[in-house]
Amino acid sequence: MALSRGQMTRQKMINLMYLVFIAMLALNVSTEVLDGFVLVNDNLQENIEVTNARNKQIYTDIDEAYTSNPEKAKTGYDISQDIRRKTDSLFNYIQYLKQEIAKKSDGADADIDNLKSKDNLDASSEVMISPVGGQGNKLKGLIDEYRDGILVLISDNAKKDVVSKTLSTEPNERARKDGKSWLQASFDRMPSIAAITFLSELQVNVRQAEGEVLNNLIQNIDIKDLRVNQLSAFVVPQSNMVMRGTNYSAQIIMAAVDTTQRPTIVVNGKELPKEKNGLYEFNATGTGKQSFNGYIEMMDRSGLPLRREFKQEYTVMEPMATVAPLLMDVLYSGIPNQVSISVPGVAVSDVSASALDGGTLTSSGNGLWVATPSSAKIGQKFVIAVTAKVNGVSQIVARKEFRIRPLPPALAYIEYNDANGSPRKFRKGALSRAVILNSPGIKASIDDGILDIQFTVLSFRTYSFDAMGNTTPELSNGASFSQRQIEQIRRMNRGTRFFIGDIKVKGPDGVEQETNPMQITIN
């Protein structure tokens, strides 16, 4: 029985690992973070293999018990065969979803274990949430049905609670606060590798829930001696990824431990105090891959010592934060620039940021901040420091620099509606005189597909040429055509070219500039 409890306690580690990485998501996800998902997914695959091998052994034990005593073992045998079919069906369907997400990311020849487009943000949404063909609701329904069927076969209330939580399709507290469903929180705009890792975690949960039922069945058939003969040592960390300066926590247990005695646990040559009940904690200092080892020893039924060795590896990572500008990798002077700031595994309310140099930074809520660079700092750096409160202690976890650039020059245009009533912007070429005269004047803006910023037109001149080549300039009334300009345009014949030049504009940064002239042919 303790084997299953240990495996389920291990789930705390897996859940925390997944939540740590899922909190890193923003518009720009670093290669190191994506590679971290690969590491987690590899660990989950190993966990699946271990759990599957354990379950297969129990199936073998149940089959042997049925062969030797069909009358005693028939009920348990029939249930085990039904559970095997249902579990394999759900497990294989999840595997199919993983493959579909991989195909959406890399194409028909995609390899789940060697995903190329790890950062694809559309694949999981298309496969799981798309209104046409989305598989998410089907998956949720299958999980709910499987979970409810499993729970009635588990007698231990504590284990029921574990299975109920690990196979829950209800949104967690953070998702509820954000108004997201379980499907949205799990698959909406998630990198492909993150979605595949989450589905691998579901497969682990399904196999472990299967194991809980099998343990319950094997108890009822009364073949406990076989389980005792398969004693193994397990280290169940809360997470294999640890931020430097925080605690590493792990449960060290022996499968099928006798509840009447506590085993002796020795880690790196030092005995763990009995009152710790197998809880091993230490401060994670160095970074990179680390390990510890030891053994568990207890008395068997004959009073002889029984020892099992263990070794556990874990990874310590540097504190990090994701700082992603919502425009580009630069900040523009004189306008508010939205920036998203988050820290893995830390609630938004426990994250703060400040501008060390280059301008001001203010919070707009939900992890979004507004950076306003100083016009005097153009060409220099805008520096953001991110602070997070971890275990009640605030510390700087990241420092990010951005380049400060001036706003690009604005372009002038005449705004009008086409024959279908749709708004259009005319910048150069041929245009009907009626359209020009029906327009109050000209406008100017930056709308290059990244920025969409309106400028104020201060003044402009129109230039026309007579048959002798003489130029007649006329000054506008601010952004509007003056009466003299209107009369000038009315006198022009079809095919006449004229220019709008000396266009003076002012941007939201308060800087006045002269933008490029417009050449117009009367159509």
Order of alpha helices (4+ residues) and beta strands (2+ residues): alpha-alpha-alpha-alpha-alpha-alpha-alpha-alpha-alpha-alpha-beta-beta-beta-beta-beta-beta-beta-beta-beta-beta-beta-beta-beta-beta-beta-beta-beta-beta-beta-alpha-beta-beta-beta-alpha-beta-beta-beta
